[in-house]
Amino acid sequence: MPADQRVDPGWIKDETGKRVGWEVNDYSVEGERNSHRIVDDVVKYQRTIATTMNVLFESGFSIDRASESYATPEGEKLYPDLVEERIRLPFLFARAISE
């Protein structure tokens, strides 16, 4: 793995080092994953959006609203680093209600 990926994991960079994309690998491989966040050995579980939604539907819920997080133009002016977040979806929020 290139050194710049270890320092800045997930980001794909061009020849100048500019962030131009976000690496998505093994998205459809669901299950337990171990990673390093702030501490070592963080256990997380990968699920596709379809799996998550289907579990909600099968459990008697419906999606009432969905929202994606992104910075406003004003926020990007205050915090220019947020412009790079346009490349990837940091969060998808869904409000599920019981039927």
Backbone torsions as a table, in degrees:
resi	resn	phi	psi	omega
1	MET	NA	130.7	180.0
2	PRO	-61.3	149.3	-177.6
3	ALA	-57.9	-37.5	-177.7
4	ASP	-67.6	-25.0	176.6
5	GLN	-73.3	-33.9	178.3
6	ARG	-68.5	-37.8	-179.5
7	VAL	-74.9	-35.6	-174.0
8	ASP	-132.6	64.4	-171.3
9	PRO	-62.6	143.7	176.0
10	GLY	95.1	-30.7	-176.9
11	TRP	-80.8	137.8	171.5
12	ILE	-99.3	131.6	-175.5
13	LYS	-120.6	151.5	174.8
14	ASP	-83.3	-174.5	-175.8
15	GLU	-65.1	-17.7	178.6
16	THR	-93.2	-4.8	-178.8
17	GLY	93.6	2.1	179.3
18	LYS	-73.7	136.3	176.6
19	ARG	-70.9	123.1	-177.3
20	VAL	-124.2	-7.4	-179.2
21	GLY	-168.3	168.8	178.6
22	TRP	-121.4	125.7	-177.8
23	GLU	-73.2	124.3	173.3
24	VAL	-118.3	113.3	179.7
25	ASN	-128.9	145.7	179.1
26	ASP	56.3	32.3	-179.7
27	TYR	-55.3	-41.4	-175.3
28	SER	-85.4	-1.5	177.3
29	VAL	-88.6	101.3	-175.5
30	GLU	-87.1	154.9	175.5
31	GLY	133.0	-170.3	-177.0
32	GLU	-71.1	139.0	174.4
33	ARG	-134.7	140.8	175.3
34	ASN	-107.1	138.5	-178.4
35	SER	-149.8	177.9	175.9
36	HIS	-113.2	121.9	173.1
37	ARG	-110.6	-108.3	175.7
38	ILE	-82.2	-29.6	178.2
39	VAL	-126.1	164.8	177.3
40	ASP	-74.3	160.3	172.5
41	ASP	59.0	47.1	173.6
42	VAL	-81.9	124.9	179.3
43	VAL	-95.6	128.2	176.6
44	LYS	-135.9	165.0	-177.3
45	TYR	-124.3	122.5	179.0
46	GLN	-86.9	126.6	172.5
47	ARG	-134.7	142.7	175.1
48	THR	-73.1	161.1	176.9
49	ILE	-60.6	-40.1	-180.0
50	ALA	-61.7	-44.1	178.6
51	THR	-60.8	-46.2	-179.6
52	THR	-60.9	-45.6	-180.0
53	MET	-65.6	-41.8	-179.4
54	ASN	-64.3	-37.7	176.2
55	VAL	-62.1	-41.5	177.3
56	LEU	-62.1	-48.8	-179.2
57	PHE	-60.7	-45.5	-179.0
58	GLU	-66.4	-20.2	179.3
59	SER	-94.7	8.3	175.7
60	GLY	90.5	15.4	178.4
61	PHE	-103.0	159.3	170.2
62	SER	-128.8	155.8	178.4
63	ILE	-86.8	118.2	-178.8
64	ASP	-89.0	-33.4	-177.8
65	ARG	-159.8	148.3	174.8
66	ALA	-130.4	148.2	-179.0
67	SER	-148.7	146.1	176.4
68	GLU	-114.7	145.4	179.4
69	SER	-91.1	136.5	173.5
70	TYR	-162.3	158.7	-178.3
71	ALA	-80.9	147.4	173.0
72	THR	-78.0	162.2	175.4
73	PRO	-56.0	-36.2	178.9
74	GLU	-65.8	-42.1	178.1
75	GLY	-63.7	-38.5	178.4
76	GLU	-66.6	-32.0	176.4
77	LYS	-68.2	-40.1	179.0
78	LEU	-71.2	-37.4	-177.2
79	TYR	-129.3	83.0	-174.8
80	PRO	-55.1	-26.3	178.7
81	ASP	-63.4	-20.6	-180.0
82	LEU	-68.1	-19.2	179.1
83	VAL	-58.8	-37.9	179.1
84	GLU	-63.6	-25.1	-178.9
85	GLU	-69.2	-9.9	173.4
86	ARG	-63.8	-23.5	-176.0
87	ILE	-69.9	-31.9	-175.7
88	ARG	-133.6	160.2	178.3
89	LEU	-94.1	105.3	-179.3
90	PRO	-66.8	-40.5	-177.3
91	PHE	-146.7	146.1	169.4
92	LEU	-122.7	121.5	-179.8
93	PHE	-104.0	139.8	175.9
94	ALA	-137.5	136.7	175.8
95	ARG	-103.1	117.3	179.7
96	ALA	-106.1	137.0	178.9
97	ILE	-122.3	148.5	179.1
98	SER	-81.1	134.7	-178.9
99	GLU	-88.1	NA	NA
